[in-house]
Amino acid sequence: MSTPWLTLIGIGEDGRDGLSAQANRLIDQASFIIGGQRHLTLIGKTNSETMTWPNPFEQGIETVLARRGQPTLILASGDPFFFGVGATLAKLIPAEEIQTLAAPSSFSLAAAKLGWAMQDCTLISLHGRPFERIAPHLQPHAKLIALTWDGTTAGKLANHLVANGMGQSVITVCEAIGGKRERMVKKTAHAIRETQEIFDPLNTLGIEIVASRGANIIPLASGLEDDLFEHDNQITKREIRAITLSSLAPLQGQLLWDIGAGSGSISIEWMRRHPSNRAVAIEPRTDRAARITRNALALGVPELKLIEGSAPAALQGLPIPDAIFIGGGGTDPSVIDAAWQALPEGGRLVANAVTIETQADLMRRHVAIGGTLSKIEVSRADTVGPFHGWRASMPVIQWVIVKGTEKRV
């Protein structure tokens, strides 16, 4: 279609007064308008047929798609393509069929009110998303702007900050920003926690992190302390984990299969490399699967997908991976065979082995099809009576191979 049939108009709390002449003209001429009840109230009475976004949201998307080719106008908050409906629709409708008139986003409005350079801030949406996603971004001296779920989000954040030694952090609650009901409330996390005030459901948070000595800050580096994970000693140890993540070479938006996940440490750290990274943790034991879920929440990657089952059977039907890590289950050669078969051209397979039997299998595979084989040994200082000595951990054999670089037999 050469002419756009779908119009997206971003609107702020100032209603039609804040819209351009073109946006106002398109609203006046529209024959069908869909938006949230708040948006429809903001534009006032029109001659158009109107529809409020249904619950579930997907039903509204279906309505829009069913109208393809018929003039349709959607009202959205601020910038429809910044955590908005525009991003969803653009995956389903060609760009040339959409025209967009955006308003300033909540992030832009909040940054302007706070006097913060937006490019220096972490921008995150908690609206419709798990609260735990904020955890990796709570770094000393960081400034964050967060879209919230509702009026209780500031209280939840304050509780979390206080519990983790960041109670002096400053939270600015920007309520109904840009409209007549606008209100700015600036308090420490301690103060908000004490009052447990419920704010206007329409709010955006500005957060300045102040960390006390000993605060529970999660480092950005690979190879987190083992104690940050709940585990039963079935965990890829810190130094080995850092090397393993380097071998897996995560790239933005890629998917990892973590087979025999144990504590989930590899898949969790993979996802922490970039917000768009995804991982599937496969673990046969129920108790360990429960630990993986708790670790994922605690370390800020609640979207980690968990499959409770044994490979290779549990691999059936999973989305195609970009990389596979085998840390557990490698004693069964069929697991490595199934993983290799599932891996696409250019995908990376990394297998770690502690037992002599599995190490022997990796050595055979290395000779047969190539890749790189490394022996990783770590020794830590430990007490020997009144003195100290080196206590060696069991060596790990690591086999790394990229699909498409194997020897041709």
Secondary structure as GFF3:
##gff-version 3
##sequence-region A 1 409
A	DSSP	beta_strand	6	11	.	.	.	ID=ss1
A	DSSP	three_ten_helix	15	18	.	.	.	ID=ss2
A	DSSP	alpha_helix	21	29	.	.	.	ID=ss3
A	DSSP	beta_strand	32	35	.	.	.	ID=ss4
A	DSSP	alpha_helix	37	43	.	.	.	ID=ss5
A	DSSP	beta_strand	49	52	.	.	.	ID=ss6
A	DSSP	alpha_helix	57	66	.	.	.	ID=ss7
A	DSSP	beta_strand	72	77	.	.	.	ID=ss8
A	DSSP	alpha_helix	85	90	.	.	.	ID=ss9
A	DSSP	three_ten_helix	95	97	.	.	.	ID=ss10
A	DSSP	beta_strand	98	101	.	.	.	ID=ss11
A	DSSP	alpha_helix	106	114	.	.	.	ID=ss12
A	DSSP	three_ten_helix	118	120	.	.	.	ID=ss13
A	DSSP	beta_strand	122	125	.	.	.	ID=ss14
A	DSSP	three_ten_helix	131	137	.	.	.	ID=ss15
A	DSSP	beta_strand	143	147	.	.	.	ID=ss16
A	DSSP	alpha_helix	153	163	.	.	.	ID=ss17
A	DSSP	beta_strand	170	175	.	.	.	ID=ss18
A	DSSP	beta_strand	183	188	.	.	.	ID=ss19
A	DSSP	alpha_helix	189	195	.	.	.	ID=ss20
A	DSSP	beta_strand	203	208	.	.	.	ID=ss21
A	DSSP	three_ten_helix	226	228	.	.	.	ID=ss22
A	DSSP	alpha_helix	238	248	.	.	.	ID=ss23
A	DSSP	beta_strand	255	259	.	.	.	ID=ss24
A	DSSP	alpha_helix	265	272	.	.	.	ID=ss25
A	DSSP	beta_strand	278	283	.	.	.	ID=ss26
A	DSSP	alpha_helix	286	298	.	.	.	ID=ss27
A	DSSP	beta_strand	305	308	.	.	.	ID=ss28
A	DSSP	three_ten_helix	313	315	.	.	.	ID=ss29
A	DSSP	beta_strand	323	326	.	.	.	ID=ss30
A	DSSP	alpha_helix	333	342	.	.	.	ID=ss31
A	DSSP	beta_strand	348	353	.	.	.	ID=ss32
A	DSSP	alpha_helix	356	369	.	.	.	ID=ss33
A	DSSP	beta_strand	372	376	.	.	.	ID=ss34
A	DSSP	beta_strand	379	384	.	.	.	ID=ss35
A	DSSP	beta_strand	387	392	.	.	.	ID=ss36
A	DSSP	beta_strand	396	402	.	.	.	ID=ss37
###
